[in-house]
Amino acid sequence: MTQADCLFCRIVAGEIPSNQVAETEISLAFRDINPVAPQHVLVIPKRHVADSLADLDDPWVLADLVQLAREVAKGDEFAGGWRLVTNIGADGGQTVPHLHLHLLGGRKMKWPPG
């Protein structure tokens, strides 16, 4: 199920172009248009999951998202290491109300972030 006014649902539907990296029956991975790291891929469920991980009712969706992220991260551009992040709510930095994971790599990551 998709939402007509959801940016990511529109990408899944092909209404908005994206630089797709990989996909499964459940998930889609594509390059972020506003990257915060040299390698920044978004991994989303193809069906609309309202808001965030806090709203996920099917743990298999999360398993598929993480597995797809792992497959993408096997590429050379992530060879030095990578980070997988999800933002929840406005205070957590979430800007699109559709569950998504950020796969970040291509540079040394700081800890703590920010």
C-alpha angles and dihedrals in degrees: 000000000000134000116232094218096045116107094212094045088054090052090051089049091052093243091119119041120238138178097248118204104178143335145194130197088272106030142043128204122199139158117270113243090215102043121192092192133034088260114037119162126173118216115198138171111250091226118066114264104187112241110326154327087299088069099045113124098178118062090195089069090058091047090053092047092052093045091051090048089052091051092050090047090059087077120105094251089068096043095114093054139284145221128225115204138174123191120212121198131343094291089052091055099257113154103167117057096222123091111263141159125218114220106199129185147124095095140049110279121222123228123239091033122228 
